[in-house]
Amino acid sequence: MLKKILQFLLLLSVSTFSFAQSTEMEQDMFENMRDGDKAVVVAVHSGTQNDAGLLCIERFNERLRKAYPNYDFREAWTTKGADQRIPTPDVLFNQLQKDGYTHVLVQSSDIINSADMQFLRYAVDVAKMQFKHIRLGEPLLSDASDYEEVLKATATACGQAKQVNVLVCNGTMGIADSQYTMLDYVLRDKDMKGWYVGTINGTPSLESLIRQLKRQKNKKVHLIPFMFAEETKTFKEVCDEWAQRLQSVGYKVTTEMNGLGQMDAIIDIFENHIRHAEKFRALTAKEQRMVIR
């Protein structure tokens, strides 16, 4: 039964992406800029307060600057108050309008369609009346190929031979569970033996992970943060708790402390998403009805 459910999730993800392809059309948002128009690229992050996390964010920002050298660059954080110098997206969009910008291209460093990502979608939707064009690139895990590419990059950068590798995800109840369950399914589908998914406050849980680990003989476990720019304190606390629990049932545990944002291959996927948003616009509800007919 579980296998059938996971197969359904994969089919749903692919079907959703295929439908999304039919609800957009090719239209370069910068192609018809006129004299007096101003364009800006905006990077949006969740707040982080540690050096490793800030390094991931700066690598992300630098990639966007290099990808769009002819346009201005701004930064926003969905975590309100994380840094008083950096505004939330809605505040930034209002300021951009006042400064005369007409074209706004936005990319978040979110891993999944999280609550932060949904807030950003809402802010972009509200701001559509303020600009000639405002578009938003998708989070890291958006279609089936993203899952495969992300897992390949993570295995290359962080995988430990002769150990069980566990992706520790910042899960929450709701849509995150289905996306991380999908991640676990792709691991199985690609026959990545010795790789597992566990989530903080979500599904698959630590208890579920332990039940899976008992089915194989390897007693060495390597914990890997499946986060863009992990909060070192939070993740360390979680890993300490998980390590104690795993050690209590006979496992030796090591921990990887590098976030996904430190991998060039991961940043490549984000860049692909923002370039797609630049080249394709979403169809209106009326246009979608015409396509379906």
C-alpha positions as CSV (number, residue, x, y, z in Angstrom):
1,M,0.0,0.0,0.0
2,L,2.8,2.4,0.9
3,K,4.5,1.8,-2.4
4,K,1.3,2.6,-4.3
5,I,0.9,5.8,-2.3
6,L,4.5,6.9,-3.1
7,Q,4.0,6.0,-6.8
8,F,0.9,8.2,-6.8
9,L,2.8,11.1,-5.3
10,L,5.4,10.8,-8.0
11,L,2.7,10.7,-10.7
12,L,1.0,13.7,-9.1
13,S,4.2,15.7,-9.1
14,V,4.9,14.9,-12.8
15,S,1.3,15.6,-13.8
16,T,1.3,18.9,-11.9
17,F,4.5,20.0,-13.7
18,S,3.0,19.0,-17.0
19,F,-0.1,21.0,-16.3
20,A,2.0,23.9,-15.3
21,Q,3.8,23.7,-18.6
22,S,0.4,24.2,-20.3
23,T,-0.5,27.2,-18.2
24,E,2.4,29.4,-19.3
25,M,3.7,30.8,-22.5
26,E,7.1,32.0,-23.7
27,Q,7.6,35.7,-23.2
28,D,10.9,37.3,-22.2
29,M,10.0,39.8,-19.6
30,F,13.0,42.0,-20.4
31,E,12.7,41.8,-24.2
32,N,10.5,44.8,-24.7
33,M,11.8,47.2,-22.1
34,R,11.5,50.8,-23.2
35,D,13.5,54.0,-22.4
36,G,12.8,54.9,-18.8
37,D,12.1,51.3,-17.7
38,K,14.2,50.0,-14.8
39,A,14.8,46.3,-14.0
40,V,15.9,44.7,-10.8
41,V,16.7,41.1,-9.7
42,V,15.6,40.2,-6.1
43,A,17.0,37.4,-4.0
44,V,14.7,36.3,-1.1
45,H,16.0,34.2,1.8
46,S,14.8,32.9,5.2
47,G,16.9,34.5,8.0
48,T,20.0,32.9,9.3
49,Q,22.4,34.1,12.0
50,N,25.5,32.0,11.6
51,D,28.6,32.4,9.4
52,A,28.0,29.2,7.4
53,G,24.4,30.2,6.6
54,L,25.5,33.7,5.6
55,L,28.1,32.2,3.3
56,C,25.4,30.1,1.5
57,I,23.3,33.2,1.1
58,E,26.2,35.3,-0.3
59,R,27.0,32.5,-2.8
60,F,23.4,32.5,-4.0
61,N,23.4,36.3,-4.3
62,E,26.6,36.4,-6.2
63,R,25.3,33.9,-8.7
64,L,22.3,36.1,-9.4
65,R,24.5,39.1,-9.8
66,K,26.6,37.3,-12.3
67,A,23.6,35.9,-14.1
68,Y,22.1,39.4,-14.5
69,P,25.0,41.9,-14.6
70,N,23.0,44.5,-16.4
71,Y,20.2,44.8,-13.8
72,D,20.2,46.2,-10.3
73,F,20.2,43.7,-7.4
74,R,18.2,43.8,-4.2
75,E,17.7,41.4,-1.3
76,A,14.7,40.5,1.0
77,W,14.1,38.1,3.8
78,T,10.9,36.4,4.6
79,T,11.9,36.1,8.2
80,K,10.7,39.5,9.6
81,G,13.2,41.2,11.8
82,A,16.1,38.7,11.1
83,D,18.1,41.7,9.9
84,Q,16.7,45.2,10.4
85,R,18.7,46.4,7.3
86,I,17.0,43.9,5.0
87,P,13.2,44.3,4.3
88,T,10.5,41.7,3.9
89,P,9.4,41.2,0.2
90,D,6.2,43.2,0.5
91,V,8.1,46.2,2.0
92,L,10.8,45.9,-0.7
93,F,8.3,45.8,-3.5
94,N,6.6,49.0,-2.3
95,Q,10.0,50.7,-2.2
96,L,10.9,49.5,-5.7
97,Q,7.8,51.0,-7.1
98,K,8.6,54.3,-5.4
99,D,12.1,54.1,-6.9
100,G,10.7,53.8,-10.4
101,Y,11.3,50.1,-11.2
102,T,9.1,48.6,-13.8
103,H,10.4,45.0,-14.2
104,V,11.1,42.8,-11.1
105,L,12.5,39.3,-11.3
106,V,12.4,37.3,-8.0
107,Q,14.1,34.1,-6.9
108,S,13.9,32.5,-3.4
109,S,16.4,30.1,-1.9
110,D,13.6,28.0,-0.5
111,I,14.0,24.3,-0.8
112,I,10.3,23.4,-1.1
113,N,7.0,25.2,-1.4
114,S,7.1,26.1,2.3
115,A,5.1,28.7,4.3
116,D,7.8,31.2,3.5
117,M,7.5,30.5,-0.2
118,Q,3.7,30.8,0.0
119,F,4.1,34.1,1.7
120,L,6.4,35.2,-1.1
121,R,3.9,34.0,-3.8
122,Y,1.2,36.1,-2.1
123,A,3.5,39.2,-1.9
124,V,4.4,38.9,-5.6
125,D,0.7,38.4,-6.6
126,V,-0.3,41.5,-4.6
127,A,2.5,43.5,-6.3
128,K,1.5,42.7,-9.8
129,M,-0.4,46.0,-10.2
130,Q,2.6,47.9,-9.2
131,F,4.9,46.9,-12.1
132,K,4.8,46.1,-15.8
133,H,6.3,42.7,-15.0
134,I,7.0,40.9,-11.8
135,R,7.8,37.2,-11.9
136,L,8.9,34.6,-9.4
137,G,11.2,31.6,-9.9
138,E,10.3,28.3,-8.3
139,P,11.9,26.7,-5.2
140,L,14.6,24.1,-5.4
141,L,12.3,21.1,-5.6
142,S,9.7,21.9,-8.2
143,D,9.5,19.1,-10.7
144,A,10.6,15.4,-10.9
145,S,13.9,16.2,-12.5
146,D,14.8,18.6,-9.6
147,Y,14.6,15.8,-7.1
148,E,17.0,13.6,-9.1
149,E,19.5,16.4,-9.7
150,V,19.5,17.5,-6.1
151,L,20.0,14.0,-4.8
152,K,22.8,13.4,-7.2
153,A,24.6,16.7,-6.1
154,T,24.1,15.9,-2.4
155,A,25.4,12.3,-2.8
156,T,28.5,13.6,-4.6
157,A,29.2,16.4,-2.1
158,C,28.2,14.8,1.2
159,G,27.7,11.1,0.8
160,Q,29.9,8.9,3.1
161,A,30.9,5.4,1.8
162,K,30.2,2.4,4.0
163,Q,27.8,4.5,6.1
164,V,24.1,5.1,6.1
165,N,23.4,8.6,4.9
166,V,20.4,10.4,6.3
167,L,19.0,13.6,4.9
168,V,17.7,15.7,7.8
169,C,14.9,17.9,6.5
170,N,13.2,20.8,8.2
171,G,9.8,19.2,7.9
172,T,6.4,20.6,9.1
173,M,3.0,19.1,8.9
174,G,1.3,19.6,5.6
175,I,2.8,20.1,2.1
176,A,6.3,19.7,3.3
177,D,5.5,16.1,4.3
178,S,4.4,15.1,0.8
179,Q,7.5,16.7,-0.8
180,Y,9.9,15.0,1.6
181,T,8.0,11.7,1.1
182,M,8.5,12.3,-2.6
183,L,12.2,12.8,-1.9
184,D,12.3,9.5,-0.1
185,Y,10.5,7.8,-2.9
186,V,13.0,9.1,-5.5
187,L,15.8,7.6,-3.3
188,R,14.2,4.2,-3.6
189,D,13.3,4.6,-7.2
190,K,16.9,5.5,-8.1
191,D,18.2,2.5,-6.0
192,M,20.2,4.8,-3.7
193,K,20.8,2.1,-1.2
194,G,21.9,3.3,2.2
195,W,20.2,6.7,1.8
196,Y,17.2,7.8,3.9
197,V,15.1,10.8,4.7
198,G,14.1,12.0,8.1
199,T,12.3,15.2,9.1
200,I,12.1,17.5,12.1
201,N,8.5,17.6,13.3
202,G,7.2,16.0,10.1
203,T,7.0,12.8,8.1
204,P,9.2,10.6,7.7
205,S,9.9,11.0,11.4
206,L,12.9,9.9,13.4
207,E,11.0,6.9,14.7
208,S,10.1,5.9,11.2
209,L,13.7,6.3,10.2
210,I,14.9,4.0,13.0
211,R,12.4,1.3,11.9
212,Q,13.9,1.5,8.4
213,L,17.4,1.4,9.6
214,K,16.8,-1.8,11.6
215,R,16.1,-3.6,8.2
216,Q,19.8,-3.3,7.2
217,K,23.0,-4.2,9.0
218,N,25.1,-1.0,8.7
219,K,25.5,0.6,12.1
220,K,27.2,3.8,11.0
221,V,25.0,6.7,10.3
222,H,25.9,10.1,8.7
223,L,23.4,12.9,9.2
224,I,23.3,15.5,6.4
225,P,21.3,18.8,6.7
226,F,18.9,19.0,3.8
227,M,18.6,22.8,4.2
228,F,19.8,25.7,2.1
229,A,21.4,27.7,4.9
230,E,20.8,25.8,8.1
231,E,20.5,27.5,11.5
232,T,23.6,26.0,13.1
233,K,22.3,26.1,16.6
234,T,18.9,24.6,15.7
235,F,20.4,21.9,13.5
236,K,23.1,21.1,16.0
237,E,20.5,20.7,18.8
238,V,18.4,18.4,16.5
239,C,21.5,16.3,15.5
240,D,22.6,16.0,19.1
241,E,19.1,14.7,20.0
242,W,19.0,12.4,17.0
243,A,22.5,11.1,17.7
244,Q,21.6,10.2,21.2
245,R,18.5,8.4,20.1
246,L,20.3,6.5,17.4
247,Q,23.3,5.7,19.7
248,S,20.8,4.3,22.3
249,V,19.7,1.7,19.7
250,G,23.3,0.8,18.7
251,Y,24.4,3.2,15.9
252,K,27.6,5.3,15.6
253,V,26.7,8.8,14.3
254,T,28.6,11.5,12.5
255,T,27.3,14.8,11.2
256,E,27.8,16.9,8.0
257,M,27.5,20.6,8.8
258,N,27.5,22.1,5.3
259,G,24.2,23.4,3.9
260,L,22.9,22.8,0.4
261,G,23.8,26.4,-0.5
262,Q,27.5,25.6,-0.5
263,M,27.1,23.3,-3.5
264,D,27.5,24.8,-7.0
265,A,25.3,22.2,-8.5
266,I,22.4,23.3,-6.2
267,I,22.9,26.9,-7.1
268,D,22.8,25.9,-10.8
269,I,19.3,24.6,-10.3
270,F,18.1,27.8,-8.7
271,E,19.6,29.7,-11.6
272,N,17.7,27.5,-14.0
273,H,14.5,28.3,-12.2
274,I,14.9,32.1,-12.3
275,R,15.9,32.0,-16.0
276,H,12.8,30.0,-16.7
277,A,10.7,32.6,-14.9
278,E,12.4,35.3,-17.0
279,K,11.5,33.6,-20.3
280,F,8.0,32.3,-19.5
281,R,4.9,34.1,-18.1
282,A,1.9,32.5,-16.4
283,L,-1.3,32.5,-18.4
284,T,-4.3,34.3,-17.0
285,A,-7.3,32.3,-15.9
286,K,-9.1,33.3,-19.2
287,E,-6.1,32.2,-21.3
288,Q,-5.9,28.9,-19.4
289,R,-9.6,28.2,-20.2
290,M,-8.8,28.8,-23.9
291,V,-5.9,26.4,-23.8
292,I,-7.9,23.7,-22.1
293,R,-10.6,24.0,-24.7
